[in-house]
């Protein structure tokens, strides 16, 4: 027996050694480099004399421009873009890969997920690695599709791959535009209906498009036998419905625009007066997706010093559940290096980790986007340093509960599902809708805690950075937003966090609210100004855990409470309307109480001084979203961020035209200078006479190959006093 056992052990040991030697001797995956510019499908483009195939690593050299002209089923391990990869515009294309990355290095690598330094070879006017699927002003034609499918490939780091990674390159993803990405129901839809009527024409939506009809029936405190809320049951109880369009009609006799669906609705969807469900289009002709979402999900990551923008692209089945930094669409520590970059009209759906994360990034414009079905918060501003980002006319729908992520920056956030979550109010939130979210429509959460100091490095109007207490920084603008079908809160500003799994400890939470409100009080003239907010079909519409709030227009319908257990000190309220309330309009208002005797006289005065009249002392921020050279003209467009109305926007000294609101969107056409490379300088001035202290400067022209891009040249962004 002992001899047999020794023989067996020897055999196993030999097998292990042989296997180990085989693995050690296994060759690296094949590496193909470009030999010249040309079509992807041409063997002459590649140094190996063949086109890439399954398992290959591919590097596109710095001097090479490759036209991606295939719809390939070959799963590449790595596509590393150092030069330019441009997807064909005259056919359907598909790229399948484990990792697609833009980088300055030609050494093949599966790393780079934490690249925070300025990439080599990157400077204004210098070449950057470039991925083009359409371009600003020249999107992919509507009759063709371009798809990037992300696969897990054996041997890759499963925590980081598969992925689309931009580390200091230029990435342009531009699908066919839609006049409206989401609209409202014109009249209610009932169970069994296979047709809905919307309130605006959607002639550019197409038969075969995937749409959602948002829920208008909230889930009621679903509890198990222990009394714990059943977070895991949220998606089972969701009533937002996904359908496919089979027919689109013209305006009918009721004034609505009918859309026929592939199958009947299984729930009622409300539409009366100002309170109406949304219908949103999820389909785009530029797609980034996980190839096998049940096996391994991909993610995207855009780093500091990257460039480019996204419009009308679709991000589906992405996001790594429970993984920090692995989100469906992620701007990571870009600072102000991507000022004016934009995400317009994107759809982000079936995400296992947020819709869009803005982390340590300033001056991003996010407009007309549709987020549907996310685990954890939807539109997420991550650590409290994010400022002057514009989130306008976005829809966040069916945002389910997640769990805290490992080593997350904000230790006190349970990640239970907010449509919009932020730890710094110095941003623009306008015309957004949050629908059917597990916990909050909009959540501002910021406090002192172990491992987190709310005094953060914040970019100042002149472009410098200084330390500021983010607990008291007011909104740039929070106006015309809506939340409905909320299981709990529509808007929660520095308020309580519902205890894990159970009910509210009212007494202790009231004490905590009062204490935290007293620790950080907004300065006179700097309230959190909430303008024209609509809430309906909710539990608690508004909950305030801070002093110094100016609620200037609040419309609440079919809810339990309009203003619930809120700190009322130093705040003001006007233009509040309520209807069909189940409990109270204002329920159990709270106070910080009398100041302690040891508090000095000046502190006492501040504690009882009102702050509801807003005094705007901050200059506007100007954002150039694109500057396109078109023959003898340059077409420039952008946005502004300011609490006050804008008086004018000057671009190279000429007045721009306001497209919407008070220069919330603006545009101008300029004559093209004779130089190949030139500057566009844009600066806004508000009605108070305050002007942008760091005008947005962009460079037009430069290194874009003229043969490939005869009409449109890309933009290099710098700020204020720039340098070459």
N, C-alpha and C positions, 0 to 999 in steps of 0.2 A: 504493500500500500504506500509506504513512504517513497519507494522508488518510483511508483506511478505518479505520485503527487509531485515529486521533484521533476520528472519528465514533463508533466503538464505545465508546471510553473516555467520551465525552461522554454517550452514551446510558446507560451503566452508572452514571455519576455522577448523572445526572438521576434515574434509577430509585432510587438510594440516598437522594438528598435527598427525593424524593417519599415513599418508604417511611418515612424518619425523621420527616418532617412528619406523616404519617398516624398513626404510632405516638405521636408527641408530642401529637397532637390527639385521640387516642382517649379517649373519656369514661371516667370511673371507673365501676366496676360499680354497678348500681343500689343505692340504700340505702333500706331500709324501716325505719321506726321504729314502735313501738307508739303508737297513739293513745289506747288505753284498755286496761283489763284485759278478758280474755275468751278464748274458744277460738281457737286458732291458725287453725282452718279458717274463721273468720268474717271476711269482708273488712272489717267495721267495726272489727276490732281494730287495723288497720294504717292509717297515715297516707296511704298511696297508694290506699286503698280496694280493695285486692286482696290475696290471700294470697301469701306468698313463693314464688318460682319459681327455676329453675336460674340460677345466676350471681349471685343477689342477696346483698347484705350485709344482715344483720338485727340491729337493736339493740332489746333489750327494756328499756324505760325503768325507772328506779329505783322509781317508784311503781306499776308495773304487774305484775300476776300473770297469766301466760298459761298456759292449759291446752293441752298438746300432745296433740292428739286425732286425728292422721293417721298413716297408714303411707305416707309420701311417697317417690317415686322422684326428686323434684327435688333436684339437688345444689347446695346453697347454698355460697357462697364463705365466708361468715363468719356465725356465730351468736354475738353478743356479749350476754351476760346481765349486766345491771346490776340488774334487778328479780328476778322469780322466773319460772322456767320449770318447770312441773310436768307430768310425763307422765301421761296418762290411765290409770286402773286398770281400766277396763271394756272394753278392746279391745286388740288388738295395735297397736303403734306402731313407727315407724321414722323416724329422722332421718339424712339424708345430708348431709355438710358437709365443707369443707376444714379449718375451724378452729372449734371450739366453745370459747369461753372465758368464764370468770367473772371480772369485774373491776369496780372501782368507777367507772370512767370511761365516760361515754356517747359519747365520741369514738371512732368506729370505728377499730380498730387491729389489725394482724396481728403486733404485737410483744408483749413481755411475758414472754418465756421466761427472762429473768434478773431478774425483779422480786424484790428482796430487802428493800425498804423497807416500812414499814407502809403499806398502801393507804389512800388518802383515804377518809374517812367510816367507817373501821372502828374501833369501840371496843366494850367490853362493853355489850351491850344494844342497840347500834345495828344498823341494817339492813345486811345483806351480800347481795351477789349470790348467788342461790340456784338450784341445779339439784336437782330432786327426781324420782327414779325410785324410788318407794317411800320409806318412812321407817323409822327404827328402831322396832321393835315393830309396824310396819304395812307389810310388804313387798309388792311387786307380786304379785297373786294368781297362783297356779300355772298357771291356765288361759290366761294372757295373756303376751305377750312384749313387751319394749321393747329396741330395737336402735339403737345409734349407729354408723353406718358412716362411716369417715374416708377421704376422697378427696383426692388431690393435684389442685389446681386451678391451671391455667396462670397463671404470674406470681407465685405464692407462693414464699416462701423454701423451697427443697426440703430444706435442712438441718434446718429446724424444723417444717415442715408436711408432712402433715396432723397435727392434734393435738387432744387434749382437755386444756385448760389451766385450772387453778384458781389464780388469783392473788388470794388473800385473800377468797375467797367461801366459801359453804357448799355442799358437794356431797354428796348422799346417793344412793347406788346400792345398792338392796336388793332382791334377788330372792327367790323362794320358798325357804325354808330346807330343808336336808337334815339329817336326824338324823346321818348319817355321810357325809362326802365321800369317804372312802377306807377300805377294810377289808383284811383279810388273806385269802388263800386258806385254806379249811378243809382241803383236801387237794390234792395236786399235780395239775397239768393237763398233759396230754401232747399232742404233735404230733397233729393230726387231730381233737382234741376241739372240739366246738362248744358245750360247756357247761362252766361253771366253778362250783365250790361255794365260797362265802365263809363266813367264820366268824361273821358277825353279820347280823341281818335288815336289809334295805335296801328296805323296803316303799314308801318315798317316791321311790325311783328309778323311772324310767318307761321304757316301751317307746319306742324311738327315741333314748334317751340314748346319747351317745358315751362309751365307757369305755376305759381302758388296763389291760393286765395286764403288770406290770413284769417285766423280764428277771431271770433268776437264773443266767445264764452270762456270765461276764466275758470281755471281749476280751483276748487274750493278746499284749501287746507287739507290736502289728502293725508290722512293719518293711519298708522297701523294700530294694533291693539295696545302697544305700549304708549301711545300718544305721540310718538315721533312722526315728523313729517316724512312722507314717502318720496324723497327726492328721486329715487330710481324709477318711480312710476311716471315722472313728468312726461317723457316722450310718449308713453302709452296713452296718456290722457290728452295729448295735444290734438287740436282740431283744425290746424292749418292743413290745407289739402293741396296735393300736387296733382296736376293734370297736364294733358297735352292738347294743344290747339288743333282742331280739325277744320275750323272755318272762322273767318273774320268778316263781319258785316259792316255796312255803312251805318250812319246815324238813323235810328228808328224814330217812330212818332213820339216816344216819350223823352227824346233828347239823349238817350244812351247809345252806346256803341257796342253791339252784341258780339260776344266771342263764344263759339261753340266748342265744347270740351269733349274729350274722348270717352268719358264716362260720367255718370251722374255724381253729384255731390252727396256726401254722407252726413253733412252737418248744415245747420242754418248759419248764414253770414249776414250780419246786421248792416243796414245802411239807411240812416235817417238823419236829416239835418246836417250838422257838422261832424257827426259820428258815423264813420263808414269804414268797412273793411278795405284792405288793399288787394290789388291784383298785381303781381310782379312777374317779370320775365326773367328766367334763369339762364336762357340759352344765349350763347355767343359763338362766333365762328373762330375765335382764338381760344384754345383750351389748354390749361395745365392741370393734370390729374394724376392720381395714384392709379397705377395699372391694376394692382391687386389690393384694394383697401382693406380687405379682411385678413391679409397676410402681413403687409407692411405699408404704412402710409408715408407719403412724402411730405415735404414742406418747402417753403421758399424763404430766402434770407437776403436782404439788401443791406450792404455795409457802407461805412463812412467813405466819402469821396466817390461814391457811385453817381451815375447820372441816368437820365431817361425818365420815361413816364409810362403809364398804363392807361388804356382806355378800352372799354367794351370787351374785356377779356373775361374768361370764366375759369374759376379755380374751384375744383370739385374733388371731394373725397380726400382732402389733405388734412394735415395737422396730426401730430403724434400725441395721443392721449397721455396726460400726466407728465409730459416732458417739458422742462423749462426751455424756452427759446426755440421751440420747434412748432411754428404756427403756420397756418395756411398762407398768410401773406404778412411779412415781417420786415419792418424798417428798423434796423438794429444799430443804435448808437451813432447815427449819422450827424448829430449836432446840427449845424446850419449849413452843412456842405451840400445838402439837396434842397435848399430853399427854393420854393416854387415848383418842385416836382409834384406830380399829380396822379391820383387814381380816380378815374372818371368812368362811371357806368359799368364797373366790374360787377360780376356776380360771384359770390363766395358761398358755397353751400355744402352741406353734409361735412362739416368740419369737426374733427375730434379735438381741436384745440384752437378756439377763437376764430373770428373772421379775419380781422386786420389788427395787428399790433404795431403801435408806434412807440418805440422805446428810445429815449434819449435823443429824439429827433425834433427839429423845429421847422415850421414853415411849410408843412406838407398840406396839399389841398386834396380832400377826399369828398367827392360829390357824386350823387346819383347812383350810389352803389346799393346792391341788394345782398344782404346776408341772411341766409336761411339755414337753420338747424346747426347749432354749434354746441359743443360741450364746453362749459365755462364761458366767461364774458365774451361778447361779440366784438364790438369796436373798443379796443383796449389801449389806453395810454399808461405805460407800465410803471414808471418809478417816480413820477412827480417832477421831473426836470423838463418835461415836454411843454413847449410854449408856442403860441401863435400858429398852431395848426388849425385848419379850417375844415370842419366836418359839416357838410351842407347837403340836405335833401337825400339822406341815406335811410334805408329801411333795415332794421335789425329784427328778425322774426324767429320765433321758436328757439330761444336761447336757453339751453338746459343747464342743470347744475353740474359742476365739476367738483374737484377736490383741490386743496392747496397744492401748488407745484413744488417740487423739491428745490430748496435754496432760492425761492422767489424773493424778490427785492422787498416787497411789501409783506411783512410777516403776519399782519392782522387780517388779510383778505382771505375769506374762505372760498372764494371763486365759485359762488353759488349761481351765477348766471344773471348778468346785467346786459341789457342791450348795448349801453354805452357806460364804460367805467373809466374813471380818471382820478388821479391824485393831485391834480393841479388844475385850477379853473381858468388859467390864463390862456384860453383857447376859444375858438369860435364854434358854437353849436347852434345851427339854424336849420329849420324846416325838416328836421329828422323825425322819424317815427320808430318807436320801439313797440313791438306787438308780441304778445304771448311769451313773456320771459319768466323764468322760474322765480326770480327774486326781485329784480329791479328793472325799471325802464332805463333810468339814468342814476348813476351812483357816484358821488364824490366822497372819497374816504381818505382821510389823512389825519394822523395823530402821532404823538410821540410814543415810541414803543421800544422794547429791547430789540436792538438790531436795526432800528430805523430812526433817523433824525429827520423831522419834517423841514428843517432848515437845509435847503438844497442849493446847489449851484444853478443859478437861473440866468439865462441870457437877457441882457438889458437892451433898452431901445437903441443904444449906440453900438451894439454888437459885442460889447464886453460881457463878462460873466461875473456875477456877484452872488453872495449867499443871501437867501431870502426864506422867510417862513411861508411855506406854501399853504399852510392852513388858512391863511387870511387873504391870499391873492384873489382878487375878484375875477369874474368872467370877463373876457374881452367882449363876448356877446353870447347870451343864451336866449334865443327868441324864436317864436313860432314852432316850437317843438311839441310833440304829441307822444303819449304813451297810452296803450289800452290793452285789455285782456291780461292784466297783471295779477299773478297769484298773491303778491304782497305789495311792493312799493312802486309807484310810478316815478317819483323823484325822491331821493334820499341824499340830503346834503349834510355830511359829517354826523349822521344820526346813528342809531343803534344798529348793531349787527345781530340778527336773530340767532339765539343760542343753537348750537348744534343739536339737531334731532328733537327739540322740544319746544315748549312754550316760552313766554317772556317772563323774566324775573323783573317785574315792573319796578319794585322799590329800588333795588340795587342799580338797575339800568338808569333810572331817573337821576340817582346820585352821580353816576358816571357821566351822563350827559351834561349835567350842570358843571361838574368839575372840568371836563374837557372843553366846554364852551368858554369857561372863565380863563383857561390857560392861553387861549389865542383868540383875541377879539379883533375883528376888522376895524381899520382906522376910520374916523369920520369921513364921510364922502366916498367910501370905498365898499359899499355893500355888495353882496352877491345878488346881482340884478337879474331876476327871472321875469322875462317878458312874454306875455301871451302864450301861456302853457296850457295845453288841453289834456285832460286825463279822463278816462272812462273805463267802465267795466273793470274795476280794480278793488282791492281791499283798502289800502291806505294810499290816497293819492299823493300827498306831500308830507314828508317828515323832515324836520329841520333840527339838527343837533348843534347849531351855531347861532350866535347873535349876528346882527347886522345883515339881515336878508331883506331885500326889497322885492316883494311879490307884486308885480305890476301887470295884472291880467292873468286870471286863473279861471278856467272853465272846467268844472267837474260834473260828470254825469254817471248815474247808475253805479255808484260805488258805496262802500261802507262809510268812509270818513274822508273829508276833503283835506283837512290839516290835522295830523294825528300826533299827539304827545310831543309837541315841538317846543323848543326854547323860543320864547317870544320877545325877550329883551332886545332893545335897540333895533327893532325891525319895523318895517312898514308894509301895509297891505292895501291894495286898491283894485277896483274892477274885478271882484270875485263873484262868479255866478255858479250856482249849484242847482242840480235837479235830480230827483229820484235817488236821494240819499237814504241809506238803510239805517244809519246810526246818527251821526252828528256832522254838521259842517266843520266845526272846530271841536276837537275832542281832547280833554285833559291838557290844556296848555300849561307849560312849565316855565320856570324862571331859574336863573342862576342863584337867586336869593340875594340877601344883603351881603355887601363885601365884608371880609373879616376886619376886626378893629385895627389890626396892624397895618392895613393897607393905607398908603398915604393919600393925601387929599386929591392929588392929580389923578391917581388911579381910580378913586371913587367917582370923580367927575366923568372919566372915560367910560366907566362901567355903566353909568346911567345916561350917557349922551346918545342921542339918536344918530344913525348913519344912513337913513333911507334915501336922502337926497344925494344923487350920484354926482360926483365932481370928477370929470375926466381930465386928468393931468398927464396922461400917457399919449405919446404920438402914435399915429397909425403905422402899421407894417404893410409894406407893398410887396406883392408876390407876382413875379412874371412866370406864368405857367408855360408859355411857349413863345418863341420868336422865329418865324418861318420865313426864309428868303424865297420869294416867288417872283422870278424874273427881275424886273426893275423895282420891285416893292419888297418891303418887309412887313409881315403881318404879326402884330404883337398882341397878346392877350394876357389877362391876369386877374388877380383878386386882391382884396384888401382885408385887413383885420384891425378893427377899431371899435370902441364902445360908442363913439359918436358918429354922426353922419359925416361923409366925406365931401369936401368942397370940390376937390379936383385931383386928378392924377396927371402928372406931367411925364411924358416919355420923350427923352432927348429934347426937353424944353417945349414940347407940343402937347396940347390938352387931349387926353384920351376921351372916348365916348363911354358913358355908363350903359351897360347892357342890362343890368338888373339891380334894382334897389339903388342905394346910394353908393355906387361903384363897388358893390359886392362882387360884381363881375364887370370887367371893362375890356376895351379893345381899341386898337389904333392901327392904321396903315401908314407906314413911313416910306419915303423914297430910299432906295438902296445907295449907300455911298459907293464910290468907285473902288475902294479898297476891298480885297477879298475877305479880310477879317476886320470886324468893327464892333463897337460897343453899342448896347442899348441900355439906357439908364432910366429907371422908373422910380418915381417918388410921389406919394400921396400927401395931401394936406387936408386936415379935417376942418369942420366949421368953427372950431375954437382957435384956428390959426396954428395948430400944432402940425409940424411937418415930419415926415419920416427922417430919423437921424442917420439911418444907414440905408440909403437908396439901394434898390436891387439892381445890380450891374450884371448883364449877361453879355457873352461874346458870341457873335454870329459868324459863321464861316470857319475857315481853318483847314482841318485835315480830312474832312469828308471827301471821299473820292468823287470828283465831279462827274465821271462817266456813270457811276452807279447812282448818284443822287443829283440829277440835274436841277431840281427845283427846290429841294429842302435840305438845309444845312443844320446840323445839330447845334446845341447851345451849351456853352461852358458857363457855369455860374460862379460868381464871386460876390462879395458883399462890401458895400461902403467903399473905403479906400482899398482898392485891390492892388495886387502886384502880380507880375509875370513870373 
